[in-house]
Amino acid sequence: MSFRKVAMLALSTSVLAGFLSVGAQAKRPFTITERQTRLESDIAKDEKTNELTKKEADGLRSDLQDIATHITKMKDKNGGKLSYKDEGKIEKDLNSVSLKLKKYELNKRVESK
């Protein structure tokens, strides 16, 4: 084997080992409950700092409450647990609330300039 091939093999092995070690250290994603809690605190913080109006904050809180109700109904139908399909639907709903929140935040920043 030539020196060049050995060097390339060593380099690719070290790069692969680096990716694997990063993957092993990565944190697990947020649970649905953690996302709901984080969104609730973000809404409260943004309302306090006037990045959200009371009406906007109340609308987002209402959306989160609807999601919580939806989760309860899903769990009742499935023996107290969420199916993977249900988790996907809830994640999609939480993404929607998160996007609305970011949209409101960005609109306030643009308006204030």
PDB file as gemmi writes it, atoms N, CA and C in Angstrom:
CRYST1    1.000    1.000    1.000  90.00  90.00  90.00 P 1                      
ATOM      1  N   MET A   1       0.852  -1.173   0.000  1.00  0.00           N  
ATOM      2  CA  MET A   1       0.000   0.000   0.000  1.00  0.00           C  
ATOM      3  C   MET A   1       0.901   1.241   0.000  1.00  0.00           C  
ATOM      4  N   SER A   2       0.570   2.194  -0.811  1.00  0.00           N  
ATOM      5  CA  SER A   2       1.392   3.399  -0.900  1.00  0.00           C  
ATOM      6  C   SER A   2       1.168   4.291   0.314  1.00  0.00           C  
ATOM      7  N   PHE A   3       2.130   5.181   0.503  1.00  0.00           N  
ATOM      8  CA  PHE A   3       2.048   6.135   1.620  1.00  0.00           C  
ATOM      9  C   PHE A   3       0.785   6.984   1.522  1.00  0.00           C  
ATOM     10  N   ARG A   4       0.470   7.368   0.316  1.00  0.00           N  
ATOM     11  CA  ARG A   4      -0.713   8.213   0.102  1.00  0.00           C  
ATOM     12  C   ARG A   4      -1.999   7.497   0.538  1.00  0.00           C  
ATOM     13  N   LYS A   5      -2.138   6.220   0.180  1.00  0.00           N  
ATOM     14  CA  LYS A   5      -3.311   5.454   0.561  1.00  0.00           C  
ATOM     15  C   LYS A   5      -3.385   5.282   2.078  1.00  0.00           C  
ATOM     16  N   VAL A   6      -2.228   5.028   2.697  1.00  0.00           N  
ATOM     17  CA  VAL A   6      -2.182   4.869   4.155  1.00  0.00           C  
ATOM     18  C   VAL A   6      -2.582   6.184   4.826  1.00  0.00           C  
ATOM     19  N   ALA A   7      -2.110   7.287   4.313  1.00  0.00           N  
ATOM     20  CA  ALA A   7      -2.438   8.597   4.883  1.00  0.00           C  
ATOM     21  C   ALA A   7      -3.936   8.892   4.730  1.00  0.00           C  
ATOM     22  N   MET A   8      -4.493   8.599   3.587  1.00  0.00           N  
ATOM     23  CA  MET A   8      -5.921   8.829   3.361  1.00  0.00           C  
ATOM     24  C   MET A   8      -6.768   7.935   4.265  1.00  0.00           C  
ATOM     25  N   LEU A   9      -6.343   6.685   4.443  1.00  0.00           N  
ATOM     26  CA  LEU A   9      -7.059   5.767   5.313  1.00  0.00           C  
ATOM     27  C   LEU A   9      -7.020   6.255   6.757  1.00  0.00           C  
ATOM     28  N   ALA A  10      -5.858   6.722   7.194  1.00  0.00           N  
ATOM     29  CA  ALA A  10      -5.720   7.233   8.558  1.00  0.00           C  
ATOM     30  C   ALA A  10      -6.583   8.479   8.763  1.00  0.00           C  
ATOM     31  N   LEU A  11      -6.575   9.358   7.782  1.00  0.00           N  
ATOM     32  CA  LEU A  11      -7.374  10.577   7.874  1.00  0.00           C  
ATOM     33  C   LEU A  11      -8.867  10.251   7.913  1.00  0.00           C  
ATOM     34  N   SER A  12      -9.321   9.385   7.031  1.00  0.00           N  
ATOM     35  CA  SER A  12     -10.749   9.049   7.011  1.00  0.00           C  
ATOM     36  C   SER A  12     -11.158   8.321   8.284  1.00  0.00           C  
ATOM     37  N   THR A  13     -10.276   7.513   8.846  1.00  0.00           N  
ATOM     38  CA  THR A  13     -10.577   6.826  10.100  1.00  0.00           C  
ATOM     39  C   THR A  13     -10.702   7.817  11.243  1.00  0.00           C  
ATOM     40  N   SER A  14      -9.822   8.803  11.291  1.00  0.00           N  
ATOM     41  CA  SER A  14      -9.889   9.793  12.372  1.00  0.00           C  
ATOM     42  C   SER A  14     -11.118  10.686  12.231  1.00  0.00           C  
ATOM     43  N   VAL A  15     -11.497  11.022  10.998  1.00  0.00           N  
ATOM     44  CA  VAL A  15     -12.701  11.822  10.774  1.00  0.00           C  
ATOM     45  C   VAL A  15     -13.933  11.034  11.199  1.00  0.00           C  
ATOM     46  N   LEU A  16     -13.986   9.767  10.826  1.00  0.00           N  
ATOM     47  CA  LEU A  16     -15.109   8.919  11.207  1.00  0.00           C  
ATOM     48  C   LEU A  16     -15.193   8.777  12.723  1.00  0.00           C  
ATOM     49  N   ALA A  17     -14.068   8.598  13.378  1.00  0.00           N  
ATOM     50  CA  ALA A  17     -14.051   8.488  14.839  1.00  0.00           C  
ATOM     51  C   ALA A  17     -14.546   9.781  15.477  1.00  0.00           C  
ATOM     52  N   GLY A  18     -14.198  10.912  14.882  1.00  0.00           N  
ATOM     53  CA  GLY A  18     -14.672  12.196  15.391  1.00  0.00           C  
ATOM     54  C   GLY A  18     -16.181  12.328  15.287  1.00  0.00           C  
ATOM     55  N   PHE A  19     -16.739  11.917  14.160  1.00  0.00           N  
ATOM     56  CA  PHE A  19     -18.196  11.964  13.993  1.00  0.00           C  
ATOM     57  C   PHE A  19     -18.899  11.041  14.984  1.00  0.00           C  
ATOM     58  N   LEU A  20     -18.335   9.869  15.176  1.00  0.00           N  
ATOM     59  CA  LEU A  20     -18.948   8.919  16.105  1.00  0.00           C  
ATOM     60  C   LEU A  20     -18.907   9.432  17.536  1.00  0.00           C  
ATOM     61  N   SER A  21     -17.816  10.071  17.922  1.00  0.00           N  
ATOM     62  CA  SER A  21     -17.732  10.575  19.296  1.00  0.00           C  
ATOM     63  C   SER A  21     -18.688  11.743  19.506  1.00  0.00           C  
ATOM     64  N   VAL A  22     -18.872  12.570  18.486  1.00  0.00           N  
ATOM     65  CA  VAL A  22     -19.833  13.671  18.591  1.00  0.00           C  
ATOM     66  C   VAL A  22     -21.243  13.117  18.711  1.00  0.00           C  
ATOM     67  N   GLY A  23     -21.570  12.115  17.925  1.00  0.00           N  
ATOM     68  CA  GLY A  23     -22.890  11.499  17.983  1.00  0.00           C  
ATOM     69  C   GLY A  23     -23.161  10.858  19.325  1.00  0.00           C  
ATOM     70  N   ALA A  24     -22.143  10.266  19.931  1.00  0.00           N  
ATOM     71  CA  ALA A  24     -22.329   9.614  21.229  1.00  0.00           C  
ATOM     72  C   ALA A  24     -22.558  10.637  22.330  1.00  0.00           C  
ATOM     73  N   GLN A  25     -22.038  11.851  22.163  1.00  0.00           N  
ATOM     74  CA  GLN A  25     -22.157  12.870  23.189  1.00  0.00           C  
ATOM     75  C   GLN A  25     -23.382  13.757  22.992  1.00  0.00           C  
ATOM     76  N   ALA A  26     -24.067  13.608  21.880  1.00  0.00           N  
ATOM     77  CA  ALA A  26     -25.213  14.469  21.588  1.00  0.00           C  
ATOM     78  C   ALA A  26     -26.328  14.221  22.599  1.00  0.00           C  
ATOM     79  N   LYS A  27     -26.967  15.306  22.991  1.00  0.00           N  
ATOM     80  CA  LYS A  27     -28.074  15.191  23.925  1.00  0.00           C  
ATOM     81  C   LYS A  27     -29.288  14.619  23.216  1.00  0.00           C  
ATOM     82  N   ARG A  28     -30.120  13.971  24.002  1.00  0.00           N  
ATOM     83  CA  ARG A  28     -31.349  13.450  23.416  1.00  0.00           C  
ATOM     84  C   ARG A  28     -32.271  14.627  23.123  1.00  0.00           C  
ATOM     85  N   PRO A  29     -33.146  14.474  22.161  1.00  0.00           N  
ATOM     86  CA  PRO A  29     -34.058  15.582  21.839  1.00  0.00           C  
ATOM     87  C   PRO A  29     -35.034  15.831  22.991  1.00  0.00           C  
ATOM     88  N   PHE A  30     -35.631  16.988  22.965  1.00  0.00           N  
ATOM     89  CA  PHE A  30     -36.606  17.335  23.993  1.00  0.00           C  
ATOM     90  C   PHE A  30     -37.820  16.419  23.905  1.00  0.00           C  
ATOM     91  N   THR A  31     -38.370  16.098  25.054  1.00  0.00           N  
ATOM     92  CA  THR A  31     -39.627  15.362  25.069  1.00  0.00           C  
ATOM     93  C   THR A  31     -40.750  16.348  24.772  1.00  0.00           C  
ATOM     94  N   ILE A  32     -41.935  15.812  24.528  1.00  0.00           N  
ATOM     95  CA  ILE A  32     -43.084  16.674  24.249  1.00  0.00           C  
ATOM     96  C   ILE A  32     -43.358  17.586  25.435  1.00  0.00           C  
ATOM     97  N   THR A  33     -43.297  17.037  26.633  1.00  0.00           N  
ATOM     98  CA  THR A  33     -43.546  17.827  27.843  1.00  0.00           C  
ATOM     99  C   THR A  33     -42.508  18.927  28.004  1.00  0.00           C  
ATOM    100  N   GLU A  34     -41.247  18.608  27.733  1.00  0.00           N  
ATOM    101  CA  GLU A  34     -40.194  19.622  27.828  1.00  0.00           C  
ATOM    102  C   GLU A  34     -40.408  20.733  26.805  1.00  0.00           C  
ATOM    103  N   ARG A  35     -40.824  20.369  25.602  1.00  0.00           N  
ATOM    104  CA  ARG A  35     -41.096  21.383  24.578  1.00  0.00           C  
ATOM    105  C   ARG A  35     -42.243  22.278  24.986  1.00  0.00           C  
ATOM    106  N   GLN A  36     -43.311  21.684  25.547  1.00  0.00           N  
ATOM    107  CA  GLN A  36     -44.450  22.488  25.989  1.00  0.00           C  
ATOM    108  C   GLN A  36     -44.007  23.462  27.073  1.00  0.00           C  
ATOM    109  N   THR A  37     -43.243  22.976  28.037  1.00  0.00           N  
ATOM    110  CA  THR A  37     -42.772  23.821  29.133  1.00  0.00           C  
ATOM    111  C   THR A  37     -41.888  24.943  28.616  1.00  0.00           C  
ATOM    112  N   ARG A  38     -40.998  24.610  27.693  1.00  0.00           N  
ATOM    113  CA  ARG A  38     -40.102  25.618  27.124  1.00  0.00           C  
ATOM    114  C   ARG A  38     -40.885  26.671  26.350  1.00  0.00           C  
ATOM    115  N   LEU A  39     -41.874  26.254  25.567  1.00  0.00           N  
ATOM    116  CA  LEU A  39     -42.691  27.211  24.823  1.00  0.00           C  
ATOM    117  C   LEU A  39     -43.470  28.121  25.771  1.00  0.00           C  
ATOM    118  N   GLU A  40     -44.029  27.547  26.834  1.00  0.00           N  
ATOM    119  CA  GLU A  40     -44.764  28.348  27.811  1.00  0.00           C  
ATOM    120  C   GLU A  40     -43.857  29.407  28.445  1.00  0.00           C  
ATOM    121  N   SER A  41     -42.641  29.010  28.808  1.00  0.00           N  
ATOM    122  CA  SER A  41     -41.723  29.989  29.423  1.00  0.00           C  
ATOM    123  C   SER A  41     -41.269  31.036  28.408  1.00  0.00           C  
ATOM    124  N   ASP A  42     -41.070  30.634  27.152  1.00  0.00           N  
ATOM    125  CA  ASP A  42     -40.693  31.598  26.111  1.00  0.00           C  
ATOM    126  C   ASP A  42     -41.807  32.614  25.878  1.00  0.00           C  
ATOM    127  N   ILE A  43     -43.042  32.146  25.886  1.00  0.00           N  
ATOM    128  CA  ILE A  43     -44.183  33.046  25.701  1.00  0.00           C  
ATOM    129  C   ILE A  43     -44.247  34.049  26.849  1.00  0.00           C  
ATOM    130  N   ALA A  44     -44.100  33.558  28.075  1.00  0.00           N  
ATOM    131  CA  ALA A  44     -44.137  34.445  29.244  1.00  0.00           C  
ATOM    132  C   ALA A  44     -43.004  35.468  29.199  1.00  0.00           C  
ATOM    133  N   LYS A  45     -41.811  35.023  28.824  1.00  0.00           N  
ATOM    134  CA  LYS A  45     -40.651  35.921  28.738  1.00  0.00           C  
ATOM    135  C   LYS A  45     -40.874  36.983  27.670  1.00  0.00           C  
ATOM    136  N   ASP A  46     -41.358  36.555  26.511  1.00  0.00           N  
ATOM    137  CA  ASP A  46     -41.569  37.501  25.415  1.00  0.00           C  
ATOM    138  C   ASP A  46     -42.696  38.490  25.711  1.00  0.00           C  
ATOM    139  N   GLU A  47     -43.701  38.049  26.420  1.00  0.00           N  
ATOM    140  CA  GLU A  47     -44.769  38.975  26.803  1.00  0.00           C  
ATOM    141  C   GLU A  47     -44.229  40.006  27.801  1.00  0.00           C  
ATOM    142  N   LYS A  48     -43.394  39.538  28.722  1.00  0.00           N  
ATOM    143  CA  LYS A  48     -42.830  40.437  29.730  1.00  0.00           C  
ATOM    144  C   LYS A  48     -41.904  41.481  29.096  1.00  0.00           C  
ATOM    145  N   THR A  49     -41.178  41.081  28.051  1.00  0.00           N  
ATOM    146  CA  THR A  49     -40.246  42.007  27.386  1.00  0.00           C  
ATOM    147  C   THR A  49     -40.904  42.752  26.223  1.00  0.00           C  
ATOM    148  N   ASN A  50     -42.219  42.649  26.118  1.00  0.00           N  
ATOM    149  CA  ASN A  50     -43.006  43.335  25.086  1.00  0.00           C  
ATOM    150  C   ASN A  50     -42.673  42.907  23.663  1.00  0.00           C  
ATOM    151  N   GLU A  51     -42.151  41.685  23.497  1.00  0.00           N  
ATOM    152  CA  GLU A  51     -41.980  41.151  22.148  1.00  0.00           C  
ATOM    153  C   GLU A  51     -43.275  40.518  21.671  1.00  0.00           C  
ATOM    154  N   LEU A  52     -44.193  40.274  22.611  1.00  0.00           N  
ATOM    155  CA  LEU A  52     -45.526  39.764  22.293  1.00  0.00           C  
ATOM    156  C   LEU A  52     -46.560  40.653  22.959  1.00  0.00           C  
ATOM    157  N   THR A  53     -47.657  40.879  22.264  1.00  0.00           N  
ATOM    158  CA  THR A  53     -48.769  41.577  22.900  1.00  0.00           C  
ATOM    159  C   THR A  53     -49.524  40.566  23.761  1.00  0.00           C  
ATOM    160  N   LYS A  54     -50.385  41.052  24.607  1.00  0.00           N  
ATOM    161  CA  LYS A  54     -51.186  40.158  25.454  1.00  0.00           C  
ATOM    162  C   LYS A  54     -52.056  39.264  24.578  1.00  0.00           C  
ATOM    163  N   LYS A  55     -52.627  39.828  23.532  1.00  0.00           N  
ATOM    164  CA  LYS A  55     -53.493  39.063  22.636  1.00  0.00           C  
ATOM    165  C   LYS A  55     -52.712  37.934  21.950  1.00  0.00           C  
ATOM    166  N   GLU A  56     -51.496  38.244  21.468  1.00  0.00           N  
ATOM    167  CA  GLU A  56     -50.669  37.227  20.820  1.00  0.00           C  
ATOM    168  C   GLU A  56     -50.297  36.120  21.808  1.00  0.00           C  
ATOM    169  N   ALA A  57     -49.874  36.532  23.006  1.00  0.00           N  
ATOM    170  CA  ALA A  57     -49.478  35.560  24.032  1.00  0.00           C  
ATOM    171  C   ALA A  57     -50.660  34.675  24.421  1.00  0.00           C  
ATOM    172  N   ASP A  58     -51.831  35.286  24.590  1.00  0.00           N  
ATOM    173  CA  ASP A  58     -53.017  34.504  24.952  1.00  0.00           C  
ATOM    174  C   ASP A  58     -53.387  33.515  23.848  1.00  0.00           C  
ATOM    175  N   GLY A  59     -53.231  33.925  22.595  1.00  0.00           N  
ATOM    176  CA  GLY A  59     -53.506  33.031  21.474  1.00  0.00           C  
ATOM    177  C   GLY A  59     -52.568  31.837  21.460  1.00  0.00           C  
ATOM    178  N   LEU A  60     -51.288  32.085  21.720  1.00  0.00           N  
ATOM    179  CA  LEU A  60     -50.307  30.997  21.761  1.00  0.00           C  
ATOM    180  C   LEU A  60     -50.574  30.070  22.945  1.00  0.00           C  
ATOM    181  N   ARG A  61     -50.927  30.657  24.083  1.00  0.00           N  
ATOM    182  CA  ARG A  61     -51.270  29.830  25.253  1.00  0.00           C  
ATOM    183  C   ARG A  61     -52.500  28.978  24.972  1.00  0.00           C  
ATOM    184  N   SER A  62     -53.458  29.538  24.269  1.00  0.00           N  
ATOM    185  CA  SER A  62     -54.652  28.790  23.890  1.00  0.00           C  
ATOM    186  C   SER A  62     -54.284  27.620  22.978  1.00  0.00           C  
ATOM    187  N   ASP A  63     -53.372  27.857  22.037  1.00  0.00           N  
ATOM    188  CA  ASP A  63     -52.899  26.789  21.159  1.00  0.00           C  
ATOM    189  C   ASP A  63     -52.244  25.672  21.967  1.00  0.00           C  
ATOM    190  N   LEU A  64     -51.413  26.048  22.946  1.00  0.00           N  
ATOM    191  CA  LEU A  64     -50.760  25.048  23.791  1.00  0.00           C  
ATOM    192  C   LEU A  64     -51.775  24.281  24.630  1.00  0.00           C  
ATOM    193  N   GLN A  65     -52.802  24.970  25.099  1.00  0.00           N  
ATOM    194  CA  GLN A  65     -53.840  24.296  25.870  1.00  0.00           C  
ATOM    195  C   GLN A  65     -54.611  23.310  24.994  1.00  0.00           C  
ATOM    196  N   ASP A  66     -54.879  23.696  23.772  1.00  0.00           N  
ATOM    197  CA  ASP A  66     -55.548  22.786  22.833  1.00  0.00           C  
ATOM    198  C   ASP A  66     -54.696  21.537  22.585  1.00  0.00           C  
ATOM    199  N   ILE A  67     -53.394  21.728  22.466  1.00  0.00           N  
ATOM    200  CA  ILE A  67     -52.486  20.600  22.262  1.00  0.00           C  
ATOM    201  C   ILE A  67     -52.505  19.682  23.488  1.00  0.00           C  
ATOM    202  N   ALA A  68     -52.490  20.278  24.691  1.00  0.00           N  
ATOM    203  CA  ALA A  68     -52.533  19.481  25.917  1.00  0.00           C  
ATOM    204  C   ALA A  68     -53.820  18.660  25.995  1.00  0.00           C  
ATOM    205  N   THR A  69     -54.931  19.271  25.613  1.00  0.00           N  
ATOM    206  CA  THR A  69     -56.211  18.555  25.592  1.00  0.00           C  
ATOM    207  C   THR A  69     -56.173  17.418  24.583  1.00  0.00           C  
ATOM    208  N   HIS A  70     -55.585  17.702  23.436  1.00  0.00           N  
ATOM    209  CA  HIS A  70     -55.457  16.706  22.380  1.00  0.00           C  
ATOM    210  C   HIS A  70     -54.595  15.526  22.862  1.00  0.00           C  
ATOM    211  N   ILE A  71     -53.526  15.812  23.574  1.00  0.00           N  
ATOM    212  CA  ILE A  71     -52.654  14.766  24.121  1.00  0.00           C  
ATOM    213  C   ILE A  71     -53.428  13.881  25.088  1.00  0.00           C  
ATOM    214  N   THR A  72     -54.214  14.513  25.963  1.00  0.00           N  
ATOM    215  CA  THR A  72     -55.005  13.760  26.932  1.00  0.00           C  
ATOM    216  C   THR A  72     -55.975  12.817  26.229  1.00  0.00           C  
ATOM    217  N   LYS A  73     -56.638  13.297  25.202  1.00  0.00           N  
ATOM    218  CA  LYS A  73     -57.575  12.458  24.456  1.00  0.00           C  
ATOM    219  C   LYS A  73     -56.853  11.294  23.775  1.00  0.00           C  
ATOM    220  N   MET A  74     -55.688  11.588  23.190  1.00  0.00           N  
ATOM    221  CA  MET A  74     -54.917  10.534  22.527  1.00  0.00           C  
ATOM    222  C   MET A  74     -54.479   9.466  23.527  1.00  0.00           C  
ATOM    223  N   LYS A  75     -54.033   9.911  24.696  1.00  0.00           N  
ATOM    224  CA  LYS A  75     -53.597   8.957  25.720  1.00  0.00           C  
ATOM    225  C   LYS A  75     -54.763   8.113  26.218  1.00  0.00           C  
ATOM    226  N   ASP A  76     -55.932   8.722  26.378  1.00  0.00           N  
ATOM    227  CA  ASP A  76     -57.110   7.985  26.835  1.00  0.00           C  
ATOM    228  C   ASP A  76     -57.490   6.874  25.851  1.00  0.00           C  
ATOM    229  N   LYS A  77     -57.315   7.138  24.572  1.00  0.00           N  
ATOM    230  CA  LYS A  77     -57.662   6.147  23.551  1.00  0.00           C  
ATOM    231  C   LYS A  77     -56.617   5.039  23.444  1.00  0.00           C  
ATOM    232  N   ASN A  78     -55.400   5.292  23.956  1.00  0.00           N  
ATOM    233  CA  ASN A  78     -54.309   4.343  23.735  1.00  0.00           C  
ATOM    234  C   ASN A  78     -53.721   3.820  25.051  1.00  0.00           C  
ATOM    235  N   GLY A  79     -54.522   3.671  26.065  1.00  0.00           N  
ATOM    236  CA  GLY A  79     -54.044   3.077  27.309  1.00  0.00           C  
ATOM    237  C   GLY A  79     -53.045   3.927  28.075  1.00  0.00           C  
ATOM    238  N   GLY A  80     -53.152   5.234  27.984  1.00  0.00           N  
ATOM    239  CA  GLY A  80     -52.273   6.119  28.747  1.00  0.00           C  
ATOM    240  C   GLY A  80     -50.961   6.468  28.079  1.00  0.00           C  
ATOM    241  N   LYS A  81     -50.760   6.021  26.857  1.00  0.00           N  
ATOM    242  CA  LYS A  81     -49.513   6.307  26.146  1.00  0.00           C  
ATOM    243  C   LYS A  81     -49.819   6.898  24.778  1.00  0.00           C  
ATOM    244  N   LEU A  82     -48.831   7.589  24.242  1.00  0.00           N  
ATOM    245  CA  LEU A  82     -48.949   8.128  22.884  1.00  0.00           C  
ATOM    246  C   LEU A  82     -48.297   7.167  21.903  1.00  0.00           C  
ATOM    247  N   SER A  83     -48.966   6.923  20.800  1.00  0.00           N  
ATOM    248  CA  SER A  83     -48.353   6.116  19.747  1.00  0.00           C  
ATOM    249  C   SER A  83     -47.338   6.990  19.008  1.00  0.00           C  
ATOM    250  N   TYR A  84     -46.484   6.347  18.219  1.00  0.00           N  
ATOM    251  CA  TYR A  84     -45.509   7.120  17.442  1.00  0.00           C  
ATOM    252  C   TYR A  84     -46.213   8.070  16.477  1.00  0.00           C  
ATOM    253  N   LYS A  85     -47.314   7.608  15.908  1.00  0.00           N  
ATOM    254  CA  LYS A  85     -48.082   8.442  14.985  1.00  0.00           C  
ATOM    255  C   LYS A  85     -48.636   9.667  15.714  1.00  0.00           C  
ATOM    256  N   ASP A  86     -49.162   9.443  16.936  1.00  0.00           N  
ATOM    257  CA  ASP A  86     -49.683  10.549  17.735  1.00  0.00           C  
ATOM    258  C   ASP A  86     -48.570  11.520  18.124  1.00  0.00           C  
ATOM    259  N   GLU A  87     -47.406  10.980  18.490  1.00  0.00           N  
ATOM    260  CA  GLU A  87     -46.272  11.844  18.826  1.00  0.00           C  
ATOM    261  C   GLU A  87     -45.897  12.726  17.648  1.00  0.00           C  
ATOM    262  N   GLY A  88     -45.933  12.166  16.453  1.00  0.00           N  
ATOM    263  CA  GLY A  88     -45.633  12.948  15.255  1.00  0.00           C  
ATOM    264  C   GLY A  88     -46.620  14.088  15.053  1.00  0.00           C  
ATOM    265  N   LYS A  89     -47.904  13.802  15.291  1.00  0.00           N  
ATOM    266  CA  LYS A  89     -48.920  14.844  15.157  1.00  0.00           C  
ATOM    267  C   LYS A  89     -48.701  15.948  16.192  1.00  0.00           C  
ATOM    268  N   ILE A  90     -48.398  15.555  17.420  1.00  0.00           N  
ATOM    269  CA  ILE A  90     -48.172  16.533  18.485  1.00  0.00           C  
ATOM    270  C   ILE A  90     -46.932  17.368  18.178  1.00  0.00           C  
ATOM    271  N   GLU A  91     -45.868  16.726  17.720  1.00  0.00           N  
ATOM    272  CA  GLU A  91     -44.653  17.466  17.360  1.00  0.00           C  
ATOM    273  C   GLU A  91     -44.947  18.486  16.266  1.00  0.00           C  
ATOM    274  N   LYS A  92     -45.757  18.094  15.299  1.00  0.00           N  
ATOM    275  CA  LYS A  92     -46.139  19.006  14.216  1.00  0.00           C  
ATOM    276  C   LYS A  92     -46.911  20.201  14.776  1.00  0.00           C  
ATOM    277  N   ASP A  93     -47.836  19.939  15.705  1.00  0.00           N  
ATOM    278  CA  ASP A  93     -48.596  21.025  16.331  1.00  0.00           C  
ATOM    279  C   ASP A  93     -47.686  21.947  17.142  1.00  0.00           C  
ATOM    280  N   LEU A  94     -46.732  21.355  17.872  1.00  0.00           N  
ATOM    281  CA  LEU A  94     -45.796  22.170  18.648  1.00  0.00           C  
ATOM    282  C   LEU A  94     -44.890  22.989  17.733  1.00  0.00           C  
ATOM    283  N   ASN A  95     -44.506  22.410  16.610  1.00  0.00           N  
ATOM    284  CA  ASN A  95     -43.712  23.164  15.631  1.00  0.00           C  
ATOM    285  C   ASN A  95     -44.483  24.380  15.131  1.00  0.00           C  
ATOM    286  N   SER A  96     -45.777  24.195  14.923  1.00  0.00           N  
ATOM    287  CA  SER A  96     -46.621  25.290  14.461  1.00  0.00           C  
ATOM    288  C   SER A  96     -46.648  26.432  15.479  1.00  0.00           C  
ATOM    289  N   VAL A  97     -46.804  26.084  16.759  1.00  0.00           N  
ATOM    290  CA  VAL A  97     -46.817  27.108  17.809  1.00  0.00           C  
ATOM    291  C   VAL A  97     -45.452  27.794  17.882  1.00  0.00           C  
ATOM    292  N   SER A  98     -44.392  27.005  17.792  1.00  0.00           N  
ATOM    293  CA  SER A  98     -43.042  27.571  17.838  1.00  0.00           C  
ATOM    294  C   SER A  98     -42.814  28.534  16.673  1.00  0.00           C  
ATOM    295  N   LEU A  99     -43.269  28.170  15.489  1.00  0.00           N  
ATOM    296  CA  LEU A  99     -43.123  29.051  14.325  1.00  0.00           C  
ATOM    297  C   LEU A  99     -43.916  30.344  14.485  1.00  0.00           C  
ATOM    298  N   LYS A 100     -45.133  30.241  15.031  1.00  0.00           N  
ATOM    299  CA  LYS A 100     -45.921  31.455  15.283  1.00  0.00           C  
ATOM    300  C   LYS A 100     -45.186  32.378  16.247  1.00  0.00           C  
ATOM    301  N   LEU A 101     -44.633  31.779  17.299  1.00  0.00           N  
ATOM    302  CA  LEU A 101     -43.900  32.570  18.298  1.00  0.00           C  
ATOM    303  C   LEU A 101     -42.722  33.285  17.647  1.00  0.00           C  
ATOM    304  N   LYS A 102     -41.941  32.579  16.866  1.00  0.00           N  
ATOM    305  CA  LYS A 102     -40.783  33.190  16.205  1.00  0.00           C  
ATOM    306  C   LYS A 102     -41.221  34.266  15.218  1.00  0.00           C  
ATOM    307  N   LYS A 103     -42.322  34.032  14.543  1.00  0.00           N  
ATOM    308  CA  LYS A 103     -42.839  35.017  13.588  1.00  0.00           C  
ATOM    309  C   LYS A 103     -43.212  36.309  14.308  1.00  0.00           C  
ATOM    310  N   TYR A 104     -43.921  36.178  15.425  1.00  0.00           N  
ATOM    311  CA  TYR A 104     -44.276  37.363  16.223  1.00  0.00           C  
ATOM    312  C   TYR A 104     -43.027  38.099  16.704  1.00  0.00           C  
ATOM    313  N   GLU A 105     -42.045  37.332  17.200  1.00  0.00           N  
ATOM    314  CA  GLU A 105     -40.806  37.944  17.691  1.00  0.00           C  
ATOM    315  C   GLU A 105     -40.107  38.719  16.582  1.00  0.00           C  
ATOM    316  N   LEU A 106     -39.982  38.096  15.418  1.00  0.00           N  
ATOM    317  CA  LEU A 106     -39.286  38.747  14.308  1.00  0.00           C  
ATOM    318  C   LEU A 106     -40.043  39.967  13.800  1.00  0.00           C  
ATOM    319  N   ASN A 107     -41.366  39.886  13.770  1.00  0.00           N  
ATOM    320  CA  ASN A 107     -42.158  41.043  13.337  1.00  0.00           C  
ATOM    321  C   ASN A 107     -41.946  42.223  14.266  1.00  0.00           C  
ATOM    322  N   LYS A 108     -41.871  41.965  15.568  1.00  0.00           N  
ATOM    323  CA  LYS A 108     -41.643  43.043  16.537  1.00  0.00           C  
ATOM    324  C   LYS A 108     -40.276  43.670  16.317  1.00  0.00           C  
ATOM    325  N   ARG A 109     -39.280  42.845  16.024  1.00  0.00           N  
ATOM    326  CA  ARG A 109     -37.938  43.374  15.801  1.00  0.00           C  
ATOM    327  C   ARG A 109     -37.873  44.230  14.545  1.00  0.00           C  
ATOM    328  N   VAL A 110     -38.573  43.807  13.504  1.00  0.00           N  
ATOM    329  CA  VAL A 110     -38.585  44.572  12.259  1.00  0.00           C  
ATOM    330  C   VAL A 110     -39.334  45.870  12.434  1.00  0.00           C  
ATOM    331  N   GLU A 111     -40.480  45.830  13.163  1.00  0.00           N  
ATOM    332  CA  GLU A 111     -41.276  47.029  13.380  1.00  0.00           C  
ATOM    333  C   GLU A 111     -40.537  48.068  14.200  1.00  0.00           C  
ATOM    334  N   SER A 112     -39.680  47.609  15.128  1.00  0.00           N  
ATOM    335  CA  SER A 112     -39.016  48.546  16.028  1.00  0.00           C  
ATOM    336  C   SER A 112     -37.816  49.229  15.376  1.00  0.00           C  
ATOM    337  N   LYS A 113     -37.428  48.796  14.189  1.00  0.00           N  
ATOM    338  CA  LYS A 113     -36.263  49.428  13.523  1.00  0.00           C  
ATOM    339  C   LYS A 113     -36.682  50.534  12.603  1.00  0.00           C  
TER     340      LYS A 113                                                      
END                                                                             
